[in-house]
């Protein structure tokens, strides 16, 4: 789809100026180091806590290739908990990087895969394949009864919603209108999924349950063989777009005068976001607000909108947030009941949304008449 280049005046960046020197500043180094430490601690805690509590020393020993004090610890860590922890890191990084790009593409600080319905589009694509290719389903005859088919359908579904939402964003000036349209797309996709579920036999719905609640607990090593390289490729593609995205912060018209291929950058970024949101939804279900919260927290800490810094820092922040959410949702071993990830991430995302709205209102009030 051709994305028109609008001639409207450049809007302000989402948060703070774009400063290239920030990449090497002491603040940036300190924040990145702190995020790496939190990431390592989060992984160790998630691997050690659960119905079987494992000392962190044994966890570190197993990860280093050594032996644990009990043989069962190694089995629990490597077979049961390691895939979950890795999936949490990958999902958080993918959604955060995708959210940071969407906030630039849509020029909207509240844009993210969950809010604008992109994750719901991925869920719809996955649901069509899952419910249509089970047993004697019509897609079974086409040979798409596999997780790869589900992943591809999720990517296509997320891409379609993303293109539609961006097309609307290019034609309206109000960020609120874009959000309303995105929410509408999300509800529409969810309604179609509900209709499919209603007309499907109950015994065929188990494989779809994880998509609606969001979870990393069902991810296996076989799933990671697809999830890890696809997420890695999507993040690397996004990082390659960091410099042109910086110029886009100053407006599409200005970027075009600077020789930036605006349409090509937008299309490539759309592909990256669709892949990141689609593959994450295909394996972990719909996880809300990470793509919204992580980039804003990073920009507030780093005081910059430079994508060369914001994108990798957002990946780390997103991974930390999902690890923390999974720990609270059931990975701590304090209860036998595991909550959906969305139940926890909503407590992270809601305050961030309020903070962004209040800050924008304050900034608008300070503009002289």
N, C-alpha and C positions, 0 to 999 in steps of 0.2 A: 504494500500500500504506500502511495506517495504521501509524505508528510509535508504540507506546505510550510514555507518559511514566512512567518508573520513579520510585519514591519513595526510592531508596537515597540514602545520605548523599553529599554532594558529594565528589568525589575531587580530589586536588591537581592543579593545572595541569601541563601537560607539562614546563615548565621556567620557573622564576622567577615572580614575581608579575606581575599585569596592571597596568602603570603607564601611565596616559594621558600623563603628562608626558614619558615616554621618547621620544615621537614627535619632540620638538623638542630633545632633549638633544644635547650635543656628540658623545657617543659614537655616537648614531644617525646624525648628519650625517656623521661621519667614516667609519663603516662603509658607508653608502650611497654616499658619494663614491668610496671605494676600490673598491666593487663595480662602479660605473659605469666607472671607469678600467680595471679588469680586463676588463670586457665589451668596451670599445672595443679594447683591446690584443688580446684573443682574436679578435675579428672581423678585425682587420688581419693578424694572423699567419695565420689560416686562409685569408684571401684571397691572401696573398703566398707561402705555402709550398706546395710540391707538386712534381710532376715538372718543372714550369716555375717556377723561382724568380723572383719579382717583387719589386723593391725596395719597401720600405714607402712611400717617397716617391711612387712611381708609383701604388701602391694608393690613397693618400690623394688624389692628383690626380684619378684616375678617379672616386672616390666624390664628389669635390667638383664633378664635371662638366667637369673639364679633360681634357687629353690626356696619355697616357703616353709614355715615351721610345720605345716600340715599339708599333706598331698591334696586334700579336698579344696584348699584355698586356691591352688593353681587352677583347678578345674572351674571353680566359681568365677574367678577373675577372667580367665581367657575365654571360656565358653559362654558364660551368661552375662557378664557385666561389661567386658571390653567393647563388644559391638554397640551396646547401648551408649556408652560414653563417647565413642568415636562418632556415632550418628548424631549425638547432641552437639558436638563440636562442628560437624559439617553442616547440619541444619541451621544452627545459629549463625555461622559465618555466611552461608549462602543467602539467608533471608536478610541479614543486615546489609550486605553488599548490594543486594537487589533493591532494598529500600532506599539506600543512599542515592543510587542512580535514579530511581523513580522520582525522588524529591527534586532532583535537578531537571530531569526531562519534563516533568509536569509543572515545574516552578511552583511547587506547592509543598510546604513543610509537613503537611499531614498525609502525604502520599506514602503508601507502602503496599506490598502484595495483598495483605489481608484487608485493609480498609477499602481499597479500590476494587475488590472482587477478583483479583488475579488468582489468588489461591482457591477461591470458589470455582473459578473456571477450570483450574487444574483438577479439582475434585470431581467436577462434572465429567470431564474427559475420562478420568480413571473409572468413575462409576459406570459409564456406558460400556467400557471394555469389560470390567469385572462382572457386571450383571448380564451382559450380553454374551460372554464367552464361557459361562459356567455350565457344566453338564452338557446339555444339548442346545445351548444358546446359539443364536444365529452367527455370532462372531467366532464360535468354536470351529465352524467349517472353514473359516479363513485362516486358521492357524495362528491366531494372535493370543492364544491362551498362555501367556507368559508374563512375567514381571516387566520384561522389556516392552511388551505391548502396552501395558498399563502406564509405564513411564512415558512412552511416546505420546500416548493419548493425553496424559496430564500436561506435557509440554505444549502440545497443540492447543488444548483448552485454555491454558494460561496465556498463551500468545494471542489467541483471538480476543480475549477480554482486554488484554493490555493494548492491543492495536485500537480497539473500539474506544477505550477510555482515553487514549492519547489523541485520537481523532476529535473527540469531544473537547478535550483540553485545548486543542489548537484553534477551536472555533468560538470559545467563550472566554471572557475575561475574568470571571469570578472563580476563585479557587473553591468557594463553597459549592458552586454549581457542579464543579468537577467531582467533588467528594460525594455529593448527592447522587450523581450519575453512577459513580463507581459503586456506591452502596447498593444502588438499584440493580446493577449487573450482578453483584454478589447475591442479593436476594433472589434474583431470577434464576441464577444457576442453582442455588440451593433449593428453590421450588421444583425445578426439573428433577433434581436428585430425589427429592421427597416423593414425587410422582413415580419415578422408577422403582423406588423402594416399596411403595404401596402396592404395586402390581407384581412384586417379586415374591417367590416363596420364602418363608422365614428361614429355612435351612440354607438358603443361598446368600444370606445377608452377613454372615460372620466375617467374610473377607473384606467387607466394606466398612465394618464398624470402626476400624482404626482411623479411617480418613476423616470421620466427623469429629472425633474427640482429640486428635493430635497426640501422638505418642512416639517415643523412640525405643520402647521396650520390645517391640516385635522385630526389630532389625537384626538380621543375622550376618555372618561373615560373607555368605553368598550375596546378600543384598549390598554389602559394602563394596563388593567387587565392581558394582555398577555405580553406586552412589558416590563413592570417593573420587574416581576419575572424572565423572561428569561435573560434580561440584567444583573440583579443582580446575577443570577447564573453564567453567563459567566465571570463577573468580579471577583467573589469569586474564581472560578476555576483558573483564571489567577493568582490571588494573591497567591494561594496555590502552584503555580509553580515558585514563585519568587526565592527561593534559588537554585533550579537546573538550572534555567535560568542564574543566576549569574555565575555558574560554566561553563555553555556553552559559556559564553563570552570569556573564555580562550581557547576555541577550543574543538571540539567534541572528539578528541583523548584523551586529558587531562581529560575531564569530564568522559570518560569511565574508565580511570585508577583510578579515584577517587570514583568509584562505582556508578556513576550516570547512571540510565537506559536511555541512550540517546534516543533510538528509542521511548520508552514509553513517555518520556517527550515531544518529538517532536510531536508525534501523539496527545497527550492530548492538547498541545498548539494549534495544528491545529484545533482540535474540538472547542476549546474556541474561536479562531479567527473566524472560520466559523459561529458559532452561533451568535457572537456579530455583525459581518458584515451583516449576513443574516437577522436577526430580525430587525436590524436598517433600512436596505434597504426596508424590507417588509412594514414597517409602516411610514418611513420618506423619502423614496426614496434614490437616490444616493447623498451623501454629500461628497464632495471632500476635500482633503488636511488636514482635522483635524487630522487623524491618523499619518500624516507626521509631521505636525508642532508642535503639543502639546508635544510629547516626547522630541523633540530637544530643545524646549523652557525650558522644565523642567530640562533637563540635563545641559543646560547652566546656569540656575539659581542656581541649587543645586551643580553643579560641581562634579557629581558622576553618575555612571551607575548602581548603586545598585538597582536592581528591587524591593527590599523591600520598597524603597522610590520612585523610578521612577514610578512604576505602579499606586499607589494611587494618587501621585501628577499629573500624566498625566490624570487620570480620572477627577480630579478637573479642570485642565487646559483645557481639551477638553470641559467640560461642560461650562466653562466661555466663550470659543471661540464661541461655537454654540449660546449661549445666546446673545453675542455681535453681531454675524452675523445676527441672527433673528431680533434683534432690528434695525440694519441698513437696513435690507432687507425690512422692512415694519412694524415692531412692534412699531415704534416711533410715528405713527399717523401723521407724517408730509406730507404724500402723500397717496392717495387712491390706488396707484399702488404698488403691492407687488412684489419684485424681487425674483428670485430663490435664494436659499441659496448658491448654487455653484458660483453665480456671486459675492458674497461677500467673501466666503471662499477662492476663487482663489487669492484675494488680500492679504490674510494671507499666503497662501501656497507658492506662487511664490517667495516672498523675502526669505523665509526659504530655499527653494531649492537652490537659488543662493548663499545664505550664506554657506550652507553645501558644495556645489561644490567648492567655493572659498577657504574655510577653508581646504578642502582635498588637493587642489592644493598647497596651502601654506605649509601644513605639508609635502607633498611629496618633495617640493623644498628644504626643510630644511634637508632632509635625506642626509648624506654625501655619496659621490660616493665611 
